[in-house]
Amino acid sequence: MMPSIRAWRFWLPHPLFSLFLALLWLLMVNDVSMAHALLGLVLGVAIPMVTHGFWAEEARIRRPLPLLRYLLVLLLDILRSNLVVALRILRPARHLKPGFFIYPLALDDDFAITILASTISLTPGTVTLHHDAEANTLLVHALHLENEAETIEEIHRRYERPLQEIFR
């Protein structure tokens, strides 16, 4: 006998977020063993189940193919950024130009904004510190910030514009 849709919704209220959490766990522990994969799946199921009542609405992915491109770009950027950050850290500190900047959001979907903020933080060398809902901006810290306008444009082009397409 097949479980009902309602039963599936109880165990997986946010299936894509569950998958995202499981993959995030594997990226954070940097180990793809069976034990960590199972723990990632348990966390991916348990966290959305426990927090489901606090979610305002369910995100709707309108176009899944751009999501796959987005994930590929993100993985490549994480790898590239790891190398860049490692090289910058190994050089003397005078070569670093840390800085804060305000990123103006074009997104208005809360889930898409969360994905963007997480993407910025997952990419080594940058971290999202605050979301100002009234001003619709993110406060971001960069380990090395040479050109603020260029960095904002790169985030918009590589991450925010594809997210707009995915959640349109």
Backbone hydrogen bonds in HBPLUS format (Angstrom, degrees):
<---DONOR---> <-ACCEPTOR-->    atom                        ^
c    i                          cat <-CA-CA->   ^        H-A-AA   ^      H-
h    n   atom  resd res      DA  || num        DHA   H-A  angle D-A-AA Bond
n    s   type  num  typ     dist DA aas  dist angle  dist       angle   num
A0007-ALA N   A0004-SER O   3.08 MM   3  5.23 121.4  2.44  98.1 112.0     1
A0008-TRP N   A0004-SER O   3.09 MM   4  6.51 157.9  2.14 150.6 156.6     2
A0009-ARG N   A0005-ILE O   2.87 MM   4  6.13 155.6  1.93 151.0 158.0     3
A0010-PHE N   A0006-ARG O   3.06 MM   4  6.32 138.1  2.24 139.2 149.7     4
A0011-TRP N   A0007-ALA O   3.21 MM   4  6.55 163.5  2.24 152.5 154.6     5
A0012-LEU N   A0008-TRP O   2.74 MM   4  5.74 154.2  1.80 154.1 162.7     6
A0018-SER N   A0014-HIS O   2.89 MM   4  6.14 152.0  1.96 155.6 165.0     7
A0019-LEU N   A0015-PRO O   3.00 MM   4  6.28 156.9  2.05 147.1 152.4     8
A0020-PHE N   A0016-LEU O   2.86 MM   4  6.08 157.5  1.91 145.2 152.1     9
A0021-LEU N   A0017-PHE O   2.83 MM   4  6.06 160.0  1.87 151.7 156.0    10
A0022-ALA N   A0018-SER O   3.00 MM   4  6.23 158.6  2.05 147.9 153.6    11
A0023-LEU N   A0019-LEU O   2.95 MM   4  6.20 163.8  1.98 153.9 158.0    12
A0024-LEU N   A0020-PHE O   2.79 MM   4  5.94 156.0  1.85 149.2 157.1    13
A0025-TRP N   A0021-LEU O   2.88 MM   4  6.04 154.2  1.94 146.4 152.7    14
A0026-LEU N   A0022-ALA O   3.18 MM   4  6.50 158.4  2.23 144.5 149.3    15
A0027-LEU N   A0023-LEU O   2.95 MM   4  6.26 152.0  2.03 148.8 156.9    16
A0028-MET N   A0024-LEU O   2.86 MM   4  6.08 154.3  1.92 150.9 158.2    17
A0029-VAL N   A0025-TRP O   2.98 MM   4  6.21 162.7  2.01 157.5 160.8    18
A0030-ASN N   A0026-LEU O   3.00 MM   4  5.78 126.5  2.30 130.6 143.6    19
A0037-ALA N   A0033-SER O   2.94 MM   4  6.15 154.6  2.01 149.8 157.8    20
A0038-LEU N   A0034-MET O   2.90 MM   4  6.09 160.4  1.94 150.5 155.2    21
A0039-LEU N   A0035-ALA O   2.93 MM   4  6.14 159.4  1.97 145.8 152.2    22
A0040-GLY N   A0036-HIS O   2.80 MM   4  5.89 155.9  1.85 143.3 150.4    23
A0041-LEU N   A0037-ALA O   2.97 MM   4  6.22 151.9  2.05 143.6 150.9    24
A0042-VAL N   A0038-LEU O   2.85 MM   4  6.14 157.8  1.90 151.2 157.5    25
A0043-LEU N   A0039-LEU O   2.87 MM   4  6.11 166.3  1.89 153.1 156.7    26
A0044-GLY N   A0040-GLY O   2.77 MM   4  5.88 151.8  1.85 141.3 150.6    27
A0045-VAL N   A0041-LEU O   2.95 MM   4  6.15 133.0  2.18 141.3 152.0    28
A0045-VAL N   A0042-VAL O   3.24 MM   3  5.24 134.5  2.46  94.8 106.6    29
A0046-ALA N   A0042-VAL O   2.78 MM   4  5.91 169.5  1.79 156.3 160.0    30
A0047-ILE N   A0043-LEU O   2.99 MM   4  5.70 167.6  2.00 145.2 149.1    31
A0049-MET N   A0045-VAL O   3.28 MM   4  6.27 152.2  2.36 141.4 149.5    32
A0050-VAL N   A0046-ALA O   2.92 MM   4  6.08 161.1  1.96 157.6 161.7    33
A0051-THR N   A0047-ILE O   2.97 MM   4  6.07 156.9  2.02 153.2 159.9    34
A0052-HIS N   A0048-PRO O   2.85 MM   4  5.43 113.8  2.29 138.8 149.4    35
A0054-PHE N   A0051-THR O   2.92 MM   3  5.57 156.3  1.98 123.3 130.6    36
A0055-TRP N   A0052-HIS O   3.23 MM   3  5.49 159.9  2.27 109.8 115.8    37
A0062-ARG N   A0166-ILE O   2.80 MM 104  5.64 142.2  1.94 158.7 171.2    38
A0063-ARG N   A0166-ILE O   3.29 MM 103  4.92 151.1  2.37 133.0 135.7    39
A0067-LEU N   A0064-PRO O   2.99 MM   3  5.01 126.5  2.28  96.6 111.7    40
A0068-LEU N   A0064-PRO O   3.27 MM   4  6.74 144.0  2.40 149.1 157.4    41
A0068-LEU N   A0065-LEU O   3.08 MM   3  5.32 124.8  2.40 103.7 116.5    42
A0069-ARG N   A0065-LEU O   3.28 MM   4  6.72 157.5  2.33 150.3 156.1    43
A0070-TYR N   A0066-PRO O   2.84 MM   4  6.04 155.1  1.90 145.0 152.4    44
A0071-LEU N   A0067-LEU O   2.94 MM   4  6.20 158.9  1.99 149.9 154.3    45
A0072-LEU N   A0068-LEU O   3.05 MM   4  6.28 153.6  2.12 145.6 152.6    46
A0073-VAL N   A0069-ARG O   2.91 MM   4  6.17 164.4  1.93 155.1 158.9    47
A0074-LEU N   A0070-TYR O   2.86 MM   4  6.07 160.1  1.90 150.5 156.6    48
A0075-LEU N   A0071-LEU O   2.94 MM   4  6.13 162.9  1.97 147.4 151.4    49
A0076-LEU N   A0072-LEU O   3.00 MM   4  6.23 164.6  2.02 152.9 157.0    50
A0077-ASP N   A0073-VAL O   2.84 MM   4  6.02 156.1  1.90 150.0 157.4    51
A0078-ILE N   A0074-LEU O   2.86 MM   4  6.08 150.3  1.95 150.5 158.6    52
A0079-LEU N   A0075-LEU O   3.09 MM   4  6.34 162.5  2.12 148.0 152.1    53
A0080-ARG N   A0076-LEU O   2.92 MM   4  6.12 167.4  1.93 151.4 155.2    54
A0081-SER N   A0077-ASP O   2.80 MM   4  5.79 162.6  1.83 145.2 150.9    55
A0082-ASN N   A0078-ILE O   2.96 MM   4  6.06 149.5  2.05 143.9 151.6    56
A0083-LEU N   A0079-LEU O   3.29 MM   4  6.63 155.9  2.35 146.9 151.8    57
A0084-VAL N   A0080-ARG O   3.03 MM   4  6.35 162.5  2.06 152.0 157.0    58
A0085-VAL N   A0081-SER O   2.83 MM   4  5.91 169.8  1.84 154.1 156.9    59
A0086-ALA N   A0082-ASN O   2.99 MM   4  6.05 158.9  2.04 142.9 149.3    60
A0087-LEU N   A0083-LEU O   3.00 MM   4  6.21 160.8  2.03 150.3 155.0    61
A0088-ARG N   A0084-VAL O   2.93 MM   4  6.18 157.7  1.98 149.1 155.7    62
A0089-ILE N   A0085-VAL O   2.87 MM   4  6.03 154.6  1.93 152.3 158.9    63
A0090-LEU N   A0086-ALA O   3.06 MM   4  6.19 150.0  2.16 144.3 152.0    64
A0091-ARG N   A0087-LEU O   3.25 MM   4  6.46 132.1  2.50 139.2 149.9    65
A0095-HIS N   A0092-PRO O   3.13 MM   3  6.13 171.2  2.14 129.8 132.1    66
A0096-LEU N   A0093-ALA O   2.99 MM   3  5.53 169.2  2.01 121.3 124.8    67
A0145-LEU N   A0097-LYS O   2.64 MM  48  5.53 167.9  1.66 147.1 147.0    68
A0099-GLY N   A0142-ALA O   3.01 MM  43  5.45 155.9  2.07 151.6 156.6    69
A0142-ALA N   A0099-GLY O   2.79 MM  43  5.45 168.9  1.81 167.2 171.1    70
A0101-PHE N   A0140-VAL O   2.90 MM  39  5.46 150.6  1.98 154.9 162.3    71
A0140-VAL N   A0101-PHE O   2.93 MM  39  5.46 173.9  1.94 167.8 169.8    72
A0103-TYR N   A0138-LEU O   2.71 MM  35  4.98 172.6  1.71 157.6 159.8    73
A0138-LEU N   A0103-TYR O   2.86 MM  35  4.98 151.3  1.95 137.5 147.1    74
A0105-LEU N   A0136-ASN O   2.92 MM  31  5.58 161.8  1.95 151.3 153.9    75
A0113-ILE N   A0109-ASP O   2.92 MM   4  6.20 155.5  1.98 155.9 163.7    76
A0114-THR N   A0110-ASP O   2.93 MM   4  6.17 152.5  2.01 145.5 153.0    77
A0115-ILE N   A0111-PHE O   2.93 MM   4  6.25 154.2  2.00 148.6 155.6    78
A0116-LEU N   A0112-ALA O   2.92 MM   4  6.18 157.5  1.97 147.2 153.2    79
A0117-ALA N   A0113-ILE O   2.85 MM   4  6.09 166.8  1.87 153.3 156.6    80
A0118-SER N   A0114-THR O   2.90 MM   4  6.03 155.8  1.96 145.9 153.0    81
A0119-THR N   A0115-ILE O   2.83 MM   4  5.98 152.0  1.91 145.3 153.6    82
A0120-ILE N   A0116-LEU O   2.94 MM   4  6.22 161.7  1.97 155.4 159.0    83
A0121-SER N   A0117-ALA O   3.11 MM   4  6.32 155.6  2.17 141.1 147.7    84
A0122-LEU N   A0118-SER O   2.75 MM   4  5.94 145.1  1.87 148.6 158.9    85
A0123-THR N   A0119-THR O   3.10 MM   4  6.25 140.7  2.26 146.3 154.8    86
A0126-THR N   A0123-THR O   3.27 MM   3  6.19 152.5  2.35 149.7 152.4    87
A0143-LEU N   A0125-GLY O   2.70 MM  18  4.94 161.7  1.73 151.1 154.3    88
A0127-VAL N   A0141-HIS O   2.96 MM  14  5.39 145.4  2.08 149.1 157.8    89
A0141-HIS N   A0127-VAL O   2.92 MM  14  5.39 165.0  1.95 156.3 160.5    90
A0129-LEU N   A0139-LEU O   2.75 MM  10  5.44 171.2  1.75 163.0 165.4    91
A0139-LEU N   A0130-HIS O   2.80 MM   9  5.05 159.4  1.84 147.2 153.0    92
A0132-ASP N   A0137-THR O   2.90 MM   5  5.29 159.9  1.94 149.4 155.8    93
A0136-ASN N   A0132-ASP O   2.73 MM   4  5.53 119.7  2.09 138.8 156.6    94
A0137-THR N   A0132-ASP O   3.15 MM   5  5.29 151.3  2.23 136.4 144.2    95
A0151-THR N   A0147-ASN O   3.01 MM   4  6.27 156.6  2.07 153.6 160.5    96
A0152-ILE N   A0148-GLU O   2.93 MM   4  6.18 161.5  1.96 155.9 160.7    97
A0153-GLU N   A0149-ALA O   2.99 MM   4  6.16 158.8  2.04 143.9 149.9    98
A0154-GLU N   A0150-GLU O   2.90 MM   4  6.12 150.9  1.99 144.0 152.1    99
A0155-ILE N   A0151-THR O   3.01 MM   4  6.27 161.6  2.05 152.0 155.9   100
A0156-HIS N   A0152-ILE O   2.97 MM   4  6.16 160.3  2.01 148.2 154.2   101
A0157-ARG N   A0153-GLU O   2.85 MM   4  6.00 165.0  1.88 150.2 154.3   102
A0158-ARG N   A0154-GLU O   2.86 MM   4  5.83 170.7  1.86 153.3 156.5   103
A0159-TYR N   A0155-ILE O   2.95 MM   4  5.45 152.0  2.03 136.8 144.4   104
A0160-GLU N   A0155-ILE O   3.11 MM   5  6.48 163.4  2.14 147.5 152.7   105
A0161-ARG N   A0156-HIS O   2.83 MM   5  5.80 163.7  1.85 163.9 162.9   106
A0163-LEU N   A0159-TYR O   3.07 MM   4  6.24 153.1  2.14 146.1 154.2   107
A0164-GLN N   A0160-GLU O   2.87 MM   4  6.17 148.7  1.97 152.0 161.0   108
A0165-GLU N   A0161-ARG O   3.12 MM   4  6.45 150.0  2.21 145.9 153.7   109
A0166-ILE N   A0162-PRO O   2.90 MM   4  6.18 153.1  1.97 148.4 156.1   110
A0167-PHE N   A0163-LEU O   2.93 MM   4  6.03 166.8  1.95 153.4 155.6   111
